[in-house]
Amino acid sequence: MATLAAPAVRRSPDRLLLAGALAGPVFFASATAQMLTREGFDITRHPISQLATGSLGWIQITTFVLAGLGGLALAAGISRTLTEGVGRRALPILVGTFGAGLVAAGLFTMDPENGFPAGTPDGPVDRMSWHSVAHSASATVAFTALAVAATVLAVRCGRRRAVLPAVLSGLAALVLLLPMSPDRMSIQIAVNGLVAFTWTTVLALSLRRPA
């Protein structure tokens, strides 16, 4: 995606873009460490968001909030970096929506279910709590906004004849917009997170390169 920054850029706000680039690695380093150490967690049954439940849930809540703040920083960095061309207004708004959605997803937690945290009855909850509904809505808005952002970037890169970045952004958008599979939802959520944060990290690093 290195070509998307030229020629329509000014000097990059490096700290904002660096914060955006670090959001993904920090999120997955924290989530992976928790998945490997928290009793009863099974990625085939439990979405990453469920790590925010239980006595150690504050770790994942903090992780969500920090990643969301990184997304907001990236949005500010994009706004100060891209000065013309397709997406110069839409991209900061969409990426900012992604960041705000992650913060909200952290503050509103899922319900304990399916045996996690340890000691929770096996099986889904009978009725979702209001904060679990708010979590799901926040996450849906966040990832939908990022999918639209990836689409906008694909169009921008396509118009600049940057074929590879255009194709990769288009593929990222496609993955994020695929319907959820009820049988493999937790795995699909993890994959979507990996795709989303890889996209934001590559975008942030590409904008930090000298135009």
Steps between C-alpha positions, in 0.01 A plus 500: 500500500803724487388667180173630643679782683657660192458762377210618717669523839677741724745414777356205693406543867726211600382451858135466405577257221737301721225465760270376226761253379551358850131449578478166318819337632416609857147364470606159373798466734268559796219280367736213411663507844158486664374221273801288596482563873137546604337182622217368288542727200457324164526711184279251315216572744573840652549826309793718601253750647407248770844551653353824637288298745601364840743628763775554240267656247646844567805397295299451181283804575819708519627333183184596311516859622870539413445351154204733448706802603763383251230495232396853591863611484530341155189687387654828615824410326317425175313829523826693539684300233264461204421840357333419170357221290239232554437418864677795658184581698335159524802298617560691827130484588473128427822405679399725791167316518695174517708632788200636690319170448789308654500726805126444542541124447750499785281699738192287426588137570354172383316264732683201652384187317603164356711413803711818503618645730572177688199404708245650259225253398558338163275631225382840375316750718122495482477875449779742412560786743480861379877536516550186294262637235691832509827312459377313194358817346821693563715228346271473198513874437879504547580224254241611245652849504845353446375287212364813334832676569687215329264532203565875478874441514472235229328756274764762585785264422328377186472853365870547566569169321645347815366156413632289788384734780163534328454124476613436859271769640213359296568151636513635855161666450356178359619293797359750750161505325454122479196375696579339834491121512309383812720188527835679470413846626780531757764397245357736239500788748868434573582491128308823444695664779829384350402633156376830642806570711739389227331749267519787750864423581606489135307819428660683792851388407451590134393851591806545722731451201634818342283610209 
